[in-house]
């Protein structure tokens, strides 16, 4: 029998915050190198593994949602996912489009292309003419994977009662195998058969394992698994991005999540709040660090400060911006869209609507 789950999974919240932070640090490292021509071998590549941790966490949370007692409603599941992910992303995407129209010199490759805007808003990884499936908001490529995963879950669990997500996992594994065998040249097919999809399966496996072995207190196994996963990531600190990141970064990320569930058991409201801000941080951090690196650091008053101070200032600024965006844009829009969609789709009895969705 599955173990009961608390309303707030504090370890997941902490790991969300950590994942968002290391992604930000990765982009600080890359942007600094691009701006001043620093040694590219010193780039904090493994910070990008925060994305892999996000994917593993997503697989875990979707498995938890589908595993809840009561009838699973695929339509309500899809409504909640759209309300959670889309509004905040659409606002930032439209902002990027307007900037690309008004000040194209601010961008290296992003252009005000209507086809790219539509594809971005629909979370579709399509080639808009330059051989790339990257959306207008560069970090949005991960959301294309997220929404694709949600669609697989909604279909397999909603139509075929796949409450254990075995069918969803089989679909993902089949797609990855097809990509390995056929190695499609089409950018979209290549995107949707990338081995990084396996990280959602890793998250599902973590949930199935944890729901049977979750312990009431701190024990050796979670600490050892968490430490091993973290160590494997640290040892790859400067490993460049690789094709098989699902192996190099996804497996350690799964270990960090599984171990963290039994290790990070303390309760901290403010750290959990940082986890609430992680999505807003992911969407907004590039604007903050780009402005700081390109316009603040070169100023006479800031250029002599040591790098640790700059990192601290950027971290505080990024989290502050994320908190503001979460409070005044993300949460109100999400609630508004959810309310509007649910008025058209009555919430069925027995799906535990009162419980806090761990993905929110």
ZAMARGU-4260 file (C-alpha; in steps of 0.2 Angstrom, whole numbers, plus 5000, padded with zeros to 4 digits):
<rodrens>
0) 5000/5000/5000 | 5007/5017/4996 | 5012/5027/5011 | 5002/5043/5015 | 5009/5059/5008
5) 5009/5076/5017 | 5001/5091/5009 | 5018/5099/5006 | 5033/5088/5002 | 5047/5099/5009
10) 5061/5089/5001 | 5054/5091/4984 | 5052/5110/4987 | 5070/5112/4993 | 5076/5102/4978
15) 5065/5113/4966 | 5074/5128/4973 | 5091/5120/4972 | 5088/5115/4954 | 5082/5133/4949
20) 5097/5140/4958 | 5110/5129/4949 | 5102/5132/4932 | 5104/5151/4935 | 5122/5149/4940
25) 5125/5139/4924 | 5118/5153/4914 | 5129/5166/4924 | 5144/5155/4920 | 5140/5154/4901
30) 5135/5172/4899 | 5150/5178/4908 | 5161/5168/4897 | 5152/5174/4881 | 5153/5192/4887
35) 5171/5193/4892 | 5179/5178/4883 | 5184/5169/4899 | 5191/5151/4899 | 5177/5141/4892
40) 5184/5126/4901 | 5179/5134/4917 | 5160/5134/4913 | 5149/5127/4926 | 5141/5115/4914
45) 5134/5103/4927 | 5123/5118/4933 | 5112/5113/4918 | 5108/5097/4927 | 5096/5107/4937
50) 5084/5104/4922 | 5087/5085/4923 | 5082/5086/4941 | 5067/5096/4937 | 5062/5082/4924
55) 5064/5069/4937 | 5054/5078/4950 | 5040/5081/4937 | 5040/5062/4934 | 5039/5059/4952
60) 5025/5072/4955 | 5014/5066/4940 | 5015/5048/4947 | 5010/5054/4964 | 4995/5064/4957
65) 4989/5049/4946 | 4991/5037/4961 | 4979/5047/4972 | 4964/5037/4978 | 4948/5040/4969
70) 4943/5041/4951 | 4957/5049/4940 | 4949/5062/4928 | 4961/5065/4913 | 4952/5081/4908
75) 4954/5089/4925 | 4972/5083/4926 | 4975/5092/4909 | 4966/5108/4915 | 4976/5109/4930
80) 4992/5107/4921 | 4988/5120/4908 | 4983/5132/4922 | 4999/5129/4931 | 5012/5130/4917
85) 5004/5141/4903 | 4999/5158/4909 | 5016/5163/4917 | 5025/5156/4902 | 5014/5165/4889
90) 5017/5182/4897 | 5036/5180/4896 | 5035/5173/4879 | 5024/5188/4873 | 5036/5200/4882
95) 5051/5192/4872 | 5041/5194/4856 | 5038/5212/4859 | 5056/5215/4863 | 5061/5207/4847
100) 5050/5218/4838 | 5055/5234/4847 | 5073/5231/4850 | 5080/5217/4839 | 5098/5222/4843
105) 5096/5215/4860 | 5095/5197/4854 | 5108/5186/4845 | 5097/5174/4836 | 5079/5177/4842
110) 5068/5186/4829 | 5050/5192/4830 | 5043/5178/4819 | 5024/5174/4820 | 5027/5156/4817
115) 5039/5154/4831 | 5027/5164/4843 | 5013/5152/4839 | 5024/5137/4841 | 5030/5144/4857
120) 5013/5147/4864 | 5007/5130/4859 | 5022/5121/4867 | 5027/5114/4851 | 5045/5109/4846
125) 5044/5113/4827 | 5056/5119/4815 | 5051/5137/4811 | 5063/5138/4796 | 5081/5139/4804
130) 5083/5120/4808 | 5080/5124/4827 | 5065/5120/4838 | 5071/5132/4852 | 5056/5143/4857
135) 5056/5162/4858 | 5060/5161/4877 | 5076/5150/4876 | 5073/5141/4892 | 5055/5136/4886
140) 5062/5120/4877 | 5061/5111/4893 | 5042/5116/4894 | 5039/5108/4877 | 5046/5092/4885
145) 5035/5095/4901 | 5019/5097/4891 | 5023/5083/4880 | 5025/5072/4895 | 5008/5078/4903
150) 5000/5074/4886 | 5006/5056/4887 | 5001/5054/4905 | 4983/5062/4902 | 4980/5050/4887
155) 4987/5034/4896 | 4980/5037/4913 | 4964/5046/4907 | 4959/5034/4893 | 4967/5018/4898
160) 4967/5019/4917 | 4986/5018/4918 | 4987/5023/4936 | 5004/5016/4938 | 5010/5025/4923
165) 5017/5009/4915 | 5010/5013/4898 | 5017/5031/4899 | 5034/5024/4903 | 5032/5011/4889
170) 5028/5025/4877 | 5043/5036/4882 | 5055/5021/4881 | 5048/5016/4864 | 5051/5034/4858
175) 5068/5035/4864 | 5072/5018/4856 | 5065/5024/4840 | 5076/5039/4841 | 5092/5028/4844
180) 5088/5016/4830 | 5082/5029/4816 | 5092/5044/4822 | 5079/5056/4813 | 5086/5071/4804
185) 5070/5080/4806 | 5072/5093/4821 | 5055/5089/4828 | 5056/5070/4827 | 5074/5072/4835
190) 5067/5082/4849 | 5053/5070/4853 | 5064/5055/4853 | 5078/5062/4864 | 5084/5051/4878
195) 5081/5065/4890 | 5063/5059/4890 | 5069/5045/4901 | 5071/5056/4915 | 5052/5057/4917
200) 5053/5038/4919 | 5066/5039/4932 | 5055/5051/4942 | 5041/5038/4940 | 5052/5024/4946
205) 5058/5035/4961 | 5040/5037/4966 | 5035/5019/4965 | 5051/5015/4975 | 5048/5028/4988
210) 5030/5024/4990 | 5035/5007/4996 | 5051/5011/5005 | 5048/5028/5012 | 5054/5029/5030
215) 5048/5039/5045 | 5064/5046/5050 | 5082/5048/5044 | 5091/5032/5040 | 5107/5027/5031
220) 5101/5022/5014 | 5093/5039/5009 | 5108/5048/5016 | 5120/5037/5006 | 5110/5038/4990
225) 5108/5057/4991 | 5126/5059/4995 | 5131/5048/4980 | 5120/5057/4968 | 5127/5074/4973
230) 5145/5068/4972 | 5142/5061/4955 | 5136/5078/4949 | 5150/5087/4958 | 5163/5076/4950
235) 5156/5081/4933 | 5157/5100/4937 | 5165/5105/4920 | 5159/5091/4909 | 5151/5099/4893
240) 5133/5095/4888 | 5132/5078/4881 | 5120/5068/4871 | 5117/5055/4885 | 5114/5068/4898
245) 5100/5056/4904 | 5114/5044/4910 | 5127/5057/4916 | 5115/5069/4924 | 5098/5061/4925
250) 5103/5045/4935 | 5112/5055/4948 | 5097/5068/4949 | 5086/5053/4952 | 5097/5047/4966
255) 5097/5065/4973 | 5078/5065/4973 | 5076/5048/4981 | 5089/5051/4994 | 5083/5069/4997
260) 5065/5062/5001 | 5073/5053/5016 | 5087/5065/5020 | 5079/5083/5018 | 5065/5079/5031
265) 5067/5096/5041 | 5053/5109/5039 | 5058/5126/5033 | 5044/5138/5027 | 5056/5150/5019
270) 5065/5137/5010 | 5049/5129/5004 | 5044/5146/4998 | 5059/5147/4987 | 5053/5131/4980
275) 5036/5139/4976 | 5046/5152/4967 | 5057/5140/4956 | 5046/5141/4941 | 5045/5160/4941
280) 5064/5160/4944 | 5066/5148/4929 | 5056/5160/4918 | 5064/5176/4923 | 5082/5173/4928
285) 5089/5176/4911 | 5083/5194/4910 | 5090/5198/4927 | 5107/5191/4925 | 5109/5197/4907
290) 5105/5215/4913 | 5117/5213/4928 | 5132/5205/4918 | 5131/5217/4903 | 5126/5233/4911
295) 5129/5233/4930 | 5146/5224/4932 | 5155/5235/4919 | 5150/5251/4929 | 5164/5260/4938
300) 5156/5256/4955 | 5154/5237/4952 | 5168/5231/4941 | 5181/5230/4955 | 5170/5219/4966
305) 5176/5201/4968 | 5165/5188/4959 | 5158/5180/4974 | 5150/5196/4978 | 5143/5197/4961
310) 5136/5180/4962 | 5128/5184/4979 | 5120/5200/4972 | 5113/5191/4956 | 5106/5177/4967
315) 5097/5189/4978 | 5091/5199/4963 | 5085/5183/4954 | 5075/5176/4969 | 5068/5193/4973
320) 5062/5195/4955 | 5055/5177/4955 | 5046/5181/4971 | 5038/5196/4964 | 5033/5187/4948
325) 5026/5173/4957 | 5016/5184/4969 | 5009/5196/4956 | 5008/5187/4940 | 5011/5168/4941
330) 4999/5163/4955 | 4985/5176/4951 | 4985/5171/4933 | 4986/5152/4937 | 4971/5154/4949
335) 4961/5164/4936 | 4964/5152/4922 | 4960/5137/4932 | 4944/5145/4938 | 4939/5149/4920
340) 4943/5132/4913 | 4934/5123/4928 | 4918/5133/4925 | 4917/5124/4908 | 4923/5108/4916
345) 4914/5104/4932 | 4926/5096/4944 | 4921/5078/4947 | 4917/5071/4965 | 4931/5060/4972
350) 4946/5068/4965 | 4952/5076/4981 | 4951/5094/4974 | 4954/5101/4991 | 4971/5094/4993
355) 4985/5105/4988 | 4992/5099/4971 | 5011/5096/4974 | 5014/5103/4956 | 5007/5120/4961
</rodrens>
